[in-house]
Amino acid sequence: MDLSKKLAYYKQQAGISEEPVKLSPSLTALKERFNAEILFEDAPVLKIKKEHAFPEYNNLQVILKLLTKNEFSKPIDRSRCVFFDLETTGLAGGAGTFAFLIGFAWWDKDRVVTKQYFLPDYGREYFLFSKLQEWISSFDYIISFNGKSYDMPLLSNRFILNRIQPLFKQSAHIDLLHLCRRIWKNTLDSCDLGSIETHLLGIERSDDIPGAFIPQAYFDFINTGVIHDVVRMIEHNLQDIISLALIFDKLAHLEQEPHKLKLETNDFARLAKLAFESSNFSYYSFLENEQSIKYSAEYYYWKSMALKKEKRWEDANLLWEKLFSNGDFCLIAMEESAKYYEHVKKDYTKAMDVVDAAQKRFDLQDELGYQVFDPQWQERFLKRKQRLTERKLMA
Protein backbone atom coordinates (compact mmCIF):
# COMPACT_ATOMS: atom_id res chain seq x y z
CA MET A 1 0.00 0.00 0.00
CA ASP A 2 1.46 3.40 -0.95
CA LEU A 3 1.69 6.23 1.60
CA SER A 4 -1.23 8.21 0.21
CA LYS A 5 -3.62 5.26 0.49
CA LYS A 6 -2.43 4.51 4.00
CA LEU A 7 -2.95 8.16 5.03
CA ALA A 8 -6.44 8.14 3.53
CA TYR A 9 -7.27 5.00 5.47
CA TYR A 10 -6.15 6.41 8.80
CA LYS A 11 -8.03 9.67 8.11
CA GLN A 12 -11.23 7.74 7.51
CA GLN A 13 -10.78 5.85 10.79
CA ALA A 14 -10.36 9.23 12.51
CA GLY A 15 -13.59 10.53 10.94
CA ILE A 16 -11.91 12.87 8.47
CA SER A 17 -13.76 12.93 5.14
CA GLU A 18 -11.78 11.55 2.22
CA GLU A 19 -12.60 10.17 -1.21
CA PRO A 20 -12.88 6.37 -0.86
CA VAL A 21 -10.10 4.39 -2.47
CA LYS A 22 -11.26 2.59 -5.58
CA LEU A 23 -10.77 -1.15 -5.68
CA SER A 24 -8.10 -2.28 -8.08
CA PRO A 25 -9.31 -4.39 -11.04
CA SER A 26 -7.43 -7.39 -9.65
CA LEU A 27 -9.07 -7.17 -6.22
CA THR A 28 -12.47 -6.65 -7.87
CA ALA A 29 -11.89 -9.78 -9.93
CA LEU A 30 -10.96 -11.78 -6.82
CA LYS A 31 -14.04 -10.48 -5.01
CA GLU A 32 -16.27 -11.66 -7.84
CA ARG A 33 -14.40 -14.96 -8.27
CA PHE A 34 -14.96 -15.98 -4.65
CA ASN A 35 -18.20 -14.07 -3.96
CA ALA A 36 -16.18 -12.38 -1.23
CA GLU A 37 -16.65 -9.37 1.03
CA ILE A 38 -14.39 -6.33 1.16
CA LEU A 39 -13.41 -5.13 4.62
CA PHE A 40 -11.98 -1.67 5.34
CA GLU A 41 -12.81 0.33 2.23
CA ASP A 42 -9.70 2.50 2.19
CA ALA A 43 -7.29 -0.35 2.90
CA PRO A 44 -9.23 -3.25 1.43
CA VAL A 45 -8.93 -6.80 2.78
CA LEU A 46 -10.72 -9.65 1.05
CA LYS A 47 -12.86 -11.85 3.30
CA ILE A 48 -14.07 -15.21 1.95
CA LYS A 49 -16.53 -17.25 4.00
CA LYS A 50 -17.88 -20.67 3.04
CA GLU A 51 -19.61 -23.70 4.55
CA HIS A 52 -18.79 -27.32 3.69
CA ALA A 53 -21.02 -30.25 4.68
CA PHE A 54 -19.43 -33.44 6.05
CA PRO A 55 -22.31 -35.48 7.54
CA GLU A 56 -20.12 -38.60 7.93
CA TYR A 57 -17.80 -36.78 10.35
CA ASN A 58 -19.73 -36.95 13.60
CA ASN A 59 -17.23 -37.04 16.49
CA LEU A 60 -18.62 -34.17 18.56
CA GLN A 61 -16.20 -35.11 21.35
CA VAL A 62 -12.61 -35.87 20.37
CA ILE A 63 -10.45 -37.92 22.73
CA LEU A 64 -6.70 -37.33 22.36
CA LYS A 65 -5.49 -38.59 25.73
CA LEU A 66 -3.31 -41.27 24.16
CA LEU A 67 -1.88 -39.18 21.32
CA THR A 68 -1.07 -36.22 23.57
CA LYS A 69 0.44 -38.43 26.30
CA ASN A 70 -2.19 -37.27 28.82
CA GLU A 71 -1.64 -33.56 28.06
CA PHE A 72 -5.32 -33.41 27.07
CA SER A 73 -6.84 -36.07 29.28
CA LYS A 74 -10.46 -34.89 28.97
CA PRO A 75 -12.62 -35.13 25.82
CA ILE A 76 -12.32 -32.06 23.60
CA ASP A 77 -15.51 -30.36 22.43
CA ARG A 78 -15.02 -30.10 18.68
CA SER A 79 -17.09 -26.92 18.43
CA ARG A 80 -14.63 -25.14 20.75
CA CYS A 81 -11.74 -25.61 18.30
CA VAL A 82 -10.51 -23.24 15.60
CA PHE A 83 -8.09 -24.45 12.91
CA PHE A 84 -5.74 -22.01 11.22
CA ASP A 85 -3.09 -21.84 8.53
CA LEU A 86 -1.02 -18.98 7.08
CA GLU A 87 0.44 -18.24 3.68
CA THR A 88 3.47 -15.97 4.04
CA THR A 89 6.19 -14.13 2.14
CA GLY A 90 8.86 -16.58 3.28
CA LEU A 91 9.83 -19.39 5.63
CA ALA A 92 12.63 -17.59 7.46
CA GLY A 93 10.33 -15.93 9.99
CA GLY A 94 11.36 -12.73 11.71
CA ALA A 95 9.96 -9.23 11.50
CA GLY A 96 10.25 -9.08 7.70
CA THR A 97 8.00 -12.09 7.06
CA PHE A 98 4.42 -11.07 6.30
CA ALA A 99 1.29 -13.25 6.47
CA PHE A 100 -0.83 -12.15 3.52
CA LEU A 101 -3.42 -14.96 3.66
CA ILE A 102 -4.89 -16.15 6.96
CA GLY A 103 -7.33 -19.05 6.91
CA PHE A 104 -9.58 -20.28 9.73
CA ALA A 105 -11.97 -23.22 9.99
CA TRP A 106 -14.28 -24.52 12.70
CA TRP A 107 -16.95 -27.16 13.10
CA ASP A 108 -20.63 -26.21 13.28
CA LYS A 109 -22.41 -29.53 13.85
CA ASP A 110 -21.69 -31.52 10.64
CA ARG A 111 -20.34 -28.56 8.67
CA VAL A 112 -16.89 -27.05 8.43
CA VAL A 113 -17.14 -23.26 8.23
CA THR A 114 -14.14 -21.47 6.71
CA LYS A 115 -13.04 -17.84 6.74
CA GLN A 116 -10.06 -16.56 4.78
CA TYR A 117 -8.56 -13.09 4.82
CA PHE A 118 -6.40 -12.01 1.88
CA LEU A 119 -4.28 -8.88 2.27
CA PRO A 120 -3.48 -7.63 -1.25
CA ASP A 121 -0.70 -5.31 -0.07
CA TYR A 122 1.31 -4.33 2.98
CA GLY A 123 0.14 -2.06 5.81
CA ARG A 124 -3.34 -3.55 6.27
CA GLU A 125 -2.83 -5.72 9.34
CA TYR A 126 -3.76 -3.46 12.26
CA PHE A 127 -7.51 -3.18 11.76
CA LEU A 128 -7.84 -6.79 10.62
CA PHE A 129 -6.00 -7.97 13.74
CA SER A 130 -8.14 -5.71 15.93
CA LYS A 131 -11.20 -7.35 14.39
CA LEU A 132 -9.86 -10.89 14.81
CA GLN A 133 -8.41 -10.61 18.31
CA GLU A 134 -11.55 -11.21 20.34
CA TRP A 135 -12.96 -13.75 17.89
CA ILE A 136 -9.88 -16.03 17.88
CA SER A 137 -9.62 -15.79 21.67
CA SER A 138 -13.24 -16.99 22.04
CA PHE A 139 -12.17 -20.56 21.16
CA ASP A 140 -10.73 -22.89 23.81
CA TYR A 141 -8.37 -24.69 21.41
CA ILE A 142 -6.28 -23.42 18.51
CA ILE A 143 -5.21 -26.18 16.15
CA SER A 144 -2.56 -26.06 13.45
CA PHE A 145 -0.18 -28.24 11.44
CA ASN A 146 3.42 -27.36 12.32
CA GLY A 147 2.01 -24.21 13.90
CA LYS A 148 3.98 -24.44 17.12
CA SER A 149 7.23 -24.10 15.18
CA TYR A 150 6.15 -21.58 12.56
CA ASP A 151 2.58 -20.25 12.19
CA MET A 152 1.85 -19.37 15.81
CA PRO A 153 5.15 -17.54 16.50
CA LEU A 154 4.80 -15.64 13.21
CA LEU A 155 1.18 -14.62 13.82
CA SER A 156 2.00 -13.59 17.40
CA ASN A 157 4.93 -11.48 16.19
CA ARG A 158 2.77 -9.73 13.60
CA PHE A 159 0.23 -8.87 16.31
CA ILE A 160 2.97 -7.49 18.55
CA LEU A 161 4.51 -5.47 15.71
CA ASN A 162 1.08 -3.88 15.28
CA ARG A 163 0.97 -3.10 19.03
CA ILE A 164 -1.77 -5.65 19.72
CA GLN A 165 -1.27 -8.19 22.47
CA PRO A 166 -1.90 -11.71 21.07
CA LEU A 167 -4.42 -12.83 23.69
CA PHE A 168 -5.21 -15.98 21.68
CA LYS A 169 -1.90 -17.45 22.90
CA GLN A 170 -3.70 -18.15 26.18
CA SER A 171 -5.83 -20.79 24.42
CA ALA A 172 -4.57 -24.37 24.33
CA HIS A 173 -2.59 -25.05 21.14
CA ILE A 174 -2.64 -28.49 19.52
CA ASP A 175 -0.16 -29.14 16.70
CA LEU A 176 -1.44 -32.02 14.56
CA LEU A 177 1.99 -32.58 12.99
CA HIS A 178 3.37 -33.79 16.33
CA LEU A 179 0.41 -36.14 16.86
CA CYS A 180 0.63 -37.59 13.34
CA ARG A 181 4.37 -38.19 13.67
CA ARG A 182 3.77 -40.24 16.80
CA ILE A 183 1.86 -42.75 14.69
CA TRP A 184 3.02 -42.56 11.09
CA LYS A 185 6.66 -41.46 11.14
CA ASN A 186 7.82 -45.06 10.54
CA THR A 187 5.09 -45.82 7.99
CA LEU A 188 4.89 -42.83 5.66
CA ASP A 189 7.77 -41.39 3.65
CA SER A 190 6.80 -37.97 4.97
CA CYS A 191 4.42 -36.65 7.61
CA ASP A 192 3.74 -33.38 5.81
CA LEU A 193 0.13 -32.27 5.46
CA GLY A 194 -0.19 -33.53 1.89
CA SER A 195 0.97 -37.03 2.83
CA ILE A 196 -1.28 -37.21 5.89
CA GLU A 197 -4.38 -36.01 4.05
CA THR A 198 -3.75 -38.53 1.26
CA HIS A 199 -3.25 -41.37 3.74
CA LEU A 200 -6.12 -40.52 6.09
CA LEU A 201 -8.60 -38.68 3.90
CA GLY A 202 -7.87 -40.09 0.44
CA ILE A 203 -7.35 -36.58 -0.96
CA GLU A 204 -5.14 -36.18 -4.03
CA ARG A 205 -4.73 -32.52 -4.94
CA SER A 206 -4.70 -31.45 -8.60
CA ASP A 207 -3.41 -28.13 -9.97
CA ASP A 208 -2.25 -27.29 -6.44
CA ILE A 209 0.37 -24.56 -6.21
CA PRO A 210 3.48 -25.88 -4.42
CA GLY A 211 4.07 -24.14 -1.09
CA ALA A 212 7.60 -23.13 -2.10
CA PHE A 213 6.20 -21.07 -5.01
CA ILE A 214 3.66 -19.12 -2.95
CA PRO A 215 5.88 -16.23 -1.74
CA GLN A 216 7.07 -15.38 -5.25
CA ALA A 217 3.53 -15.71 -6.60
CA TYR A 218 2.39 -13.09 -4.09
CA PHE A 219 5.20 -10.70 -5.07
CA ASP A 220 4.26 -11.20 -8.73
CA PHE A 221 0.66 -10.33 -7.90
CA ILE A 222 1.71 -7.09 -6.20
CA ASN A 223 3.84 -6.12 -9.21
CA THR A 224 1.50 -7.21 -12.00
CA GLY A 225 -2.01 -7.61 -10.58
CA VAL A 226 -2.40 -10.98 -12.33
CA ILE A 227 -4.70 -13.12 -10.13
CA HIS A 228 -4.26 -16.62 -11.57
CA ASP A 229 -1.79 -17.81 -8.92
CA VAL A 230 -3.60 -15.91 -6.16
CA VAL A 231 -6.71 -17.97 -6.94
CA ARG A 232 -4.60 -21.11 -6.62
CA MET A 233 -3.11 -19.85 -3.31
CA ILE A 234 -6.55 -19.20 -1.84
CA GLU A 235 -7.78 -22.64 -2.93
CA HIS A 236 -4.57 -24.21 -1.54
CA ASN A 237 -5.11 -22.50 1.82
CA LEU A 238 -8.80 -23.48 1.82
CA GLN A 239 -7.94 -27.16 1.35
CA ASP A 240 -5.32 -26.90 4.11
CA ILE A 241 -7.76 -25.65 6.74
CA ILE A 242 -10.52 -28.08 5.72
CA SER A 243 -8.03 -30.95 5.91
CA LEU A 244 -6.99 -29.86 9.41
CA ALA A 245 -10.59 -30.08 10.62
CA LEU A 246 -11.10 -33.51 9.01
CA ILE A 247 -7.77 -34.95 10.22
CA PHE A 248 -8.58 -33.81 13.75
CA ASP A 249 -11.88 -35.67 13.57
CA LYS A 250 -10.18 -38.77 12.13
CA LEU A 251 -7.63 -38.85 14.96
CA ALA A 252 -10.50 -39.41 17.38
CA HIS A 253 -10.77 -42.95 15.99
CA LEU A 254 -7.27 -43.87 17.19
CA GLU A 255 -8.51 -44.02 20.76
CA GLN A 256 -12.09 -45.09 20.15
CA GLU A 257 -12.13 -47.17 16.93
CA PRO A 258 -8.55 -47.53 15.63
CA HIS A 259 -9.48 -50.28 13.18
CA LYS A 260 -11.52 -47.78 11.16
CA LEU A 261 -8.27 -46.13 10.07
CA LYS A 262 -5.63 -47.34 7.61
CA LEU A 263 -3.23 -48.70 10.22
CA GLU A 264 -0.33 -50.98 9.46
CA THR A 265 1.79 -53.24 11.68
CA ASN A 266 4.23 -50.43 12.50
CA ASP A 267 1.35 -48.12 13.39
CA PHE A 268 0.06 -50.54 16.02
CA ALA A 269 3.57 -50.73 17.46
CA ARG A 270 3.56 -46.92 17.76
CA LEU A 271 0.18 -47.06 19.49
CA ALA A 272 1.56 -49.64 21.89
CA LYS A 273 4.47 -47.33 22.72
CA LEU A 274 2.07 -44.43 23.33
CA ALA A 275 -0.08 -46.60 25.56
CA PHE A 276 3.02 -47.42 27.62
CA GLU A 277 4.16 -43.78 27.82
CA SER A 278 0.71 -42.56 28.84
CA SER A 279 0.09 -45.48 31.25
CA ASN A 280 -3.04 -46.41 29.31
CA PHE A 281 -2.58 -50.14 29.91
CA SER A 282 -6.13 -51.22 29.08
CA TYR A 283 -5.54 -50.05 25.50
CA TYR A 284 -3.62 -53.23 24.64
CA SER A 285 -6.65 -55.42 25.29
CA PHE A 286 -8.76 -52.95 23.35
CA LEU A 287 -6.45 -53.21 20.32
CA GLU A 288 -6.29 -56.98 20.45
CA ASN A 289 -10.07 -57.34 20.14
CA GLU A 290 -9.40 -57.20 16.40
CA GLN A 291 -8.11 -60.67 15.59
CA SER A 292 -7.03 -59.98 11.99
CA ILE A 293 -4.16 -57.66 12.94
CA LYS A 294 -0.62 -59.04 12.80
CA TYR A 295 1.28 -57.52 15.70
CA SER A 296 5.02 -56.93 15.51
CA ALA A 297 7.84 -57.72 17.92
CA GLU A 298 7.97 -54.01 18.79
CA TYR A 299 4.28 -54.11 19.74
CA TYR A 300 4.88 -57.03 22.10
CA TYR A 301 7.95 -55.35 23.56
CA TRP A 302 6.01 -52.23 24.55
CA LYS A 303 3.17 -54.38 25.88
CA SER A 304 5.68 -56.33 27.99
CA MET A 305 7.05 -53.10 29.44
CA ALA A 306 3.53 -51.97 30.29
CA LEU A 307 2.92 -55.28 32.06
CA LYS A 308 6.18 -54.77 33.95
CA LYS A 309 5.03 -51.29 34.98
CA GLU A 310 1.85 -52.87 36.34
CA LYS A 311 4.01 -55.47 38.17
CA ARG A 312 2.41 -58.28 36.18
CA TRP A 313 5.77 -59.97 36.04
CA GLU A 314 4.85 -63.44 34.82
CA ASP A 315 2.77 -62.10 31.92
CA ALA A 316 5.60 -59.74 31.00
CA ASN A 317 8.18 -62.53 31.13
CA LEU A 318 6.10 -64.71 28.79
CA LEU A 319 6.39 -61.95 26.19
CA TRP A 320 10.12 -61.47 26.85
CA GLU A 321 10.71 -65.18 26.28
CA LYS A 322 8.68 -64.93 23.06
CA LEU A 323 11.05 -62.16 21.91
CA PHE A 324 14.23 -64.21 22.54
CA SER A 325 14.11 -65.37 18.92
CA ASN A 326 13.68 -61.87 17.47
CA GLY A 327 16.89 -60.31 16.19
CA ASP A 328 15.92 -56.72 17.03
CA PHE A 329 14.57 -57.27 20.54
CA CYS A 330 16.28 -60.46 21.74
CA LEU A 331 18.97 -58.84 23.93
CA ILE A 332 16.72 -56.27 25.59
CA ALA A 333 14.13 -59.01 26.21
CA MET A 334 16.82 -61.30 27.68
CA GLU A 335 18.05 -58.52 29.91
CA GLU A 336 14.52 -57.86 31.21
CA SER A 337 13.94 -61.58 31.75
CA ALA A 338 17.25 -61.93 33.62
CA LYS A 339 16.28 -58.97 35.83
CA TYR A 340 12.94 -60.63 36.54
CA TYR A 341 14.52 -63.90 37.67
CA GLU A 342 17.27 -62.17 39.64
CA HIS A 343 15.35 -59.43 41.43
CA VAL A 344 11.75 -60.63 41.55
CA LYS A 345 11.95 -64.44 41.67
CA LYS A 346 15.42 -64.56 43.31
CA ASP A 347 16.08 -67.53 41.06
CA TYR A 348 19.75 -66.96 40.23
CA THR A 349 20.08 -70.22 38.30
CA LYS A 350 17.37 -69.26 35.79
CA ALA A 351 18.74 -65.74 35.56
CA MET A 352 22.15 -67.26 34.73
CA ASP A 353 20.54 -69.50 32.09
CA VAL A 354 19.18 -66.39 30.34
CA VAL A 355 22.58 -64.67 30.55
CA ASP A 356 24.29 -67.77 29.11
CA ALA A 357 21.78 -67.81 26.21
CA ALA A 358 22.74 -64.23 25.46
CA GLN A 359 26.44 -65.12 25.66
CA LYS A 360 25.94 -67.83 23.02
CA ARG A 361 24.72 -65.13 20.65
CA PHE A 362 27.89 -63.14 21.22
CA ASP A 363 30.01 -66.27 20.71
CA LEU A 364 28.21 -67.02 17.43
CA GLN A 365 28.81 -63.43 16.35
CA ASP A 366 32.56 -63.89 16.98
CA GLU A 367 32.60 -67.19 15.05
CA LEU A 368 30.92 -65.64 12.03
CA GLY A 369 33.38 -62.77 12.11
CA TYR A 370 31.01 -59.84 11.93
CA GLN A 371 29.38 -57.67 14.54
CA VAL A 372 25.61 -57.76 14.90
CA PHE A 373 25.11 -56.33 18.37
CA ASP A 374 26.45 -53.19 20.02
CA PRO A 375 29.57 -54.12 22.08
CA GLN A 376 27.98 -52.45 25.11
CA TRP A 377 25.49 -55.30 25.28
CA GLN A 378 28.24 -57.84 25.81
CA GLU A 379 29.70 -55.74 28.62
CA ARG A 380 26.31 -55.45 30.32
CA PHE A 381 25.69 -59.20 30.26
CA LEU A 382 29.26 -59.89 31.44
CA LYS A 383 28.75 -57.67 34.50
CA ARG A 384 25.42 -59.34 35.19
CA LYS A 385 27.04 -62.78 34.95
CA GLN A 386 29.76 -61.78 37.41
CA ARG A 387 27.18 -60.47 39.88
CA LEU A 388 25.00 -63.58 39.54
CA THR A 389 28.06 -65.82 40.10
CA GLU A 390 28.79 -64.00 43.36
CA ARG A 391 25.17 -64.24 44.47
CA LYS A 392 25.02 -67.97 43.75
CA LEU A 393 28.16 -68.49 45.82
CA MET A 394 26.67 -66.49 48.71
CA ALA A 395 23.31 -68.24 48.54
N, C-alpha and C positions, 0 to 999 in steps of 0.2 A: 504494500500500500504506500503511495507517495505521500509526502508531507501534507499537501493541501487536502487530500481526502481524509487523512487522520485528523487534521485540525477541524475540518467540517464535522466530523463525527463527534469529537469532543464538545464542539459548540452546541450541537443538537442535544447532547446529553445534559448540557448546562442550561438548556432552554433558550438558546440564542438562535434566532431564525436564520436558516441557511437553505439554499437550493438543495433538494435531495440529490444524492449521487445516483446517476443512472447506472443500471446494471449493465455490465459488459455483455456483448453478444454470447461469449462463451459461458458465462454464468447463467444467462437466460436459457441457453440451450440445455444446460445441465438441469436446471429447474424443471423444464418441460419434460426432459427425458425421464426423470425420476418422480415426477409429480410432487416436487419438493416444496418446502416453505423457505422463504428468505427471512432470516432474523437480522435485526440491526441494519436498517435501511442505508445508513451512510457508511457502514463498514460491513458489507453483507457477508453472512455466513449461511451456507446451505444446510438445511435440516431435512433429513429423509426419514420418515417413520413408516414402518410396515408391520403387518401381522402375518404369521406363518402357522398353519394348523398342523399339529402332530398328535392326533388322537391316540396313537399307539404308545406314546411316551406318557406313562401315567404314575410315575413314582413321586407322589406329592411330598413324601419324606425320604430323604436320601441318607443312608447310613454309611459313613466313611471311617468308622472307628478303626477297622483293620488297616486300611490304606494309609491313614494318617498316624498310625502307631499311637492311638489313644489321644492324639491332640484334639480331635473332635469326637468325643465319646458319646454325645447325644445326637439323635436324629436331627438332620438339618432340614428346615422348612424351605422347600424349593422356591417358593414365592418371595422369600426374603433374600434371594441371591441376585446380584447383577454381574453380568459377564462383560468384559471389556477388552478391546484390542486397539492398538494405535498403528497408524502408518506415519512414518517420520522421514526427515530429510537425511538420515544417516544412522548407522549403528554404533557410532563412537560414543554417543551420549554427551553429557556436558552441556554448558549453557548455550552453545551454538546449535544444538539439535532441536528441531522444531517439529511438533506433532501437528500435521495439517489435516489429518482425518482421524476422528475419534468415534469408535463404534461401541454401542452398548446393546445388550440383549437381556431380557428377563422373561420368566415364565408367568403367564396368566392363564391358569387352569391348563388346558391342553394346547395352548398357543404360545409360540415364542414371539414376543414383541421386540422389534429392533428400532433403534434410533442411531442415526449417523450424522455427524457434524463435519462438513467439509469447509476448511478455511482456504479461500482461493488466493490469499496473499498474506504477508506478514502483518503484525500489529493489530490483530483482531481477537486476541485471546482474552483480554481482561473481562469484557462484558459477557462473553460466553462462559468463562470460568465462574463468574459471579452467579450466573444463571444455574450452572450445574452443581455448584457446591452443596447446597442443601439437599438437592435431589439425590446425588450419589450417596451422601451421608445417611440417607433415610433407609438404606439397605443394611442388613446385619452382616452380609458376607459379600466380599468382592472377589471375583473369580477370574483368573487369567490363564494364559499358557505361556510360560517363561516370563511372567510378569514380575515376579519377585526380583529377578536379575536385571530386567530392562524396563518394561512398560511402567511399572509403579514408580520406581525412582525418577524416571524421566517426567512423568505426569506431575509428580509432587514438585520437582524442580521448576517446572513451568508455572505452576501455581505460585510458588514462592517468588519467582522472578517477577510475577505480576502483583506482588504484595498481597497475596491471598493465602491464608493459612490452609493447607490441605487437610481439612477435618476428616475426610473420608479415610485417612490412614488409621483412624481409630477402629474402623470396622475390621473384622477378621478377614484375612487374605488367604485364599486357597489357590495354589499354583498347580494346575492339572498336569503340567509337564513332570513334576516331581512324582506325582502319584502314578502316572503312566509308566515312568521309568522303573518304578518298583516292581512292576509286573512284566513288562515287555522288553526290557533292555537286553535280555539274552535271546529274545525270539525274533524281534524285528531288526532289520538293518539300521533303521534310524527311528528315534522316538519323536521326530518333529511332527507338527500338527498334521501335515499332509499324510504322513504314514499312519498316524493313529486314526484319522478319520476314514482312511481307506480300509484299515483293518477292522475297526469297530462299527463304522456306519455304512461301509460299502460305497463311499463317495469317490468318484474319479473325476477330478476337475478337467474341463476342457477350455481352451482359450484363456487360461488363467495367467495373469501377468506374474512372472517370477518376482519374489520379494526383493531380490538384489537390484532389480531394474526400477523399483518404485521411486526412490529418491530422484533419479535423473528424469524420470517421467514427469514428476511434479515440477522440477526446474524448467523442463521444456514447455509445460503448460503455462507457467508464469511468463515465459519469453515469447511464446507463439499464440497462446489461447486455444490451441487445438485440443479437443476434449476426448479424443478416442481413448487414449491410455488412462485418462481420469475416470472414464466410465468403467474400464477394466479394474482400476484400483478400488473403486467404490464397491463393485461386485465382489472382488477378492476379499475386502474387509467384511462385507456382509456375510459371505460364506464362513469366514473365520469365526465370527461371533455366534452364528447359528450353530456351527459345529461344536463350539465350547458348551453351549447349553445342552446339546444332545449327548455329547461325551460324558458330561457330568451326570446326566440321567442314566446313561449306560453303566457307569461305574457303580451305581447302586446295586447292580446285579451281582457284583463280585462278593458281596457279603450276604446277599439274600438268596440269589439264584445263579451261582457262578456258571452253571452248565448251560445257561442261555447264551453265553458269550463264546467267541471263538478262542478257546483256551487250548494250549498245547501242553505237552508233558513238562517242558521247562516252566511254563506259566504256573502250573500247580505247585512246582517246587518253590517258586517265588512266593506264592500264597502261603505255603507251609512255613517259610522263613518269617514272613510277616506275622503269622499266627504266633510263632515262638516269641518274636520281639515284642509283640503287644500283649503277651500272656493270654491269648484267646484260645485256650487249649481245646475247647469243645468244637472248634472249627474243623479239626481233623476228622472227627466222626461225621460232621456235616458234609465235608467233601467226599468222604468215602461211601456215602449213600448211593453215589452214581457208580455202578459196577463196571461200566464200559471203559473207564479211564485207566490208562496204563501209567502207574506212578513210577517216578525215577528213584535212583539211589539217593539223590539229593533230598527228595521229598521225605524219604524214610529217615534220613539223617536228622533233618530238622524236627520231625515228629519224635524221634528218639530223645532229642535234647529237651523237647517240651515235656516228655514223660519224666525225664530226669529232674526237671525243674519242679514237677509235681511230686517228686520222690516215689514215683512208680517204677522202682528200680528193675524189677524182674521183667516188666513189659519193655522197658528201654533196652535191657540187655539182649532180649530176643531179637530186637531190630539191629543192635550192634553186631551180633553174631551173624545175622543175615547179610550184613555189609562186609564181612571178612573177605568175601570173594570178589568184591568190587575194587577195581584198580584205583579209583579216585578217592574212595572213602575208607579203604581197608585199614590204614594205619591209625587214622583218627578214631575209627570204631574200635580197633584193638586197644588203643590207649584208654578209651572210656570204659571198655569192658574190664581191663586190668585194674583200673581205679575202683570199679564196682566190687570186684572180688577182694581187692586189698583193703579198702576202707569201709565198705558196707558189710560184706559177708565175712571179712577177716579170714578168708580162705586163701592163704598165701600160695598153696600148691596150684590152685586153678589160675590164680593171677600169674604165676610163673609160667604155666602152660601157654597162656595168651602171649606173654612176652617172648617165649621161645618160638611161637608160631610167627611172630613178627621178625625175629632174628633170622629165621629160615628164608624170609623174603629178601633180607639184606644179603645173605650168603648167596642166594641164587643170582642176585644182581651182580655180585662180584664175579661169579663164575661166568656169566654171560659177557662181562666186560663192558657194560655200559650202565650209566646211572639213571635210575628211574625215579628214586625218591630223594628228597632234600636230605643232605647229610645230617642236618639237625635232628631228623627223626631217629636216626641210629643212635645218636648221643643220648637222646631222651630215653629210649628204651634200655640203653646200657646202664644209665643211672638208676632206672627203675629196677632192673635186674639185680644190681648191687644192693639196693635197699631191701628188696625182697629176700635175697640170700641172707642178709643180716637178721631179718625178722624171723626167718625160718629157723635159724640157729638159736635165736633167743626164745623161741616158742617152746 
